Amino acid sequence: MAKTPIDRSGTPLVEMRDISIAFGGIKAVDHVSLDLYPGEVVGLLGHNGAGKSTLIKCLSGAYKQDSGEVYVNGEHAQIENPRDARDYNIETIYQTLALADNLDAASNLFLGRELTNALGFVDDSAMEAETRRIFQRLNPNFRKFNAPVSALSGGQRQSVAIARAVYFQAKILIMDEPTAALGPQETQMVADLIQELKKQGLGIFLIDHDVHQVKRLCDRAAVMKNGELVGVVNVDDVTTDDLLGMIIAGKKPGVAAA
């Protein structure tokens, strides 16, 4: 199904310009530039070690690039650590999700940032009300507000992690293989969440190994190999075989291998 065209005439949400980072003399990311626009999902594809996660960790604040610059909404961004990234409304949802299994959705949503009443006590009812409000916007079918997240399905756990990011004003979301190990129904739940986030103008970088998922969920795909950017393509303009060719052979569609 063709996707709604993304307006790329304005200022990108994110511009990563000429990013390089090396570990022990090995270039993990070698002069890579990539951008992301409001309401867009850009998939990052490549083998393990291709550099896609390292590149994105420079945006999330987990790594500091050796050279290159990051711009957020057209302004130069100094991102030295994850706290800096959050100050620029960049949130990361890792595959492990970092949820407290013994706590319910509201307690996870406000973990470390609890709402308090006039007496300074944690206001559980206010947190549950806010949690219900954000879920009404993101996933109206969610009902298990009082269950520990350990009792939730994989897709529901993703919902909690996404709700936490959105509640705290994320504008740029990094998702690390959000549908890994999920069944078809759960995968569809995450796909619906991503569509809702797109409508709300968030930009999403989605790291994945599955070209079919990238074709389904993303507007563009950026393929990396050996630390370099093979190319960025509109997913509706290429086939899954084209994307596999970029990953394996390191060549853009229609370009003969060297």
Secondary structure as UniProt FT lines:
FT   STRAND          14..23
FT   TURN            24..25
FT   STRAND          26..36
FT   TURN            38..39
FT   STRAND          41..45
FT   TURN            48..49
FT   HELIX           52..60
FT   STRAND          67..72
FT   TURN            73..74
FT   STRAND          75..77
FT   HELIX           82..87
FT   TURN            88..89
FT   STRAND          90..93
FT   TURN            95..98
FT   TURN            101..102
FT   HELIX           105..109
FT   TURN            110..112
FT   TURN            118..119
FT   HELIX           124..138
FT   TURN            140..141
FT   TURN            145..146
FT   HELIX           149..151
FT   HELIX           154..167
FT   TURN            168..169
FT   STRAND          172..176
FT   TURN            178..181
FT   HELIX           184..199
FT   TURN            200..201
FT   STRAND          203..207
FT   HELIX           211..217
FT   STRAND          220..225
FT   TURN            226..227
FT   STRAND          228..234
FT   HELIX           235..237
FT   HELIX           240..249
FT   TURN            253..254
//
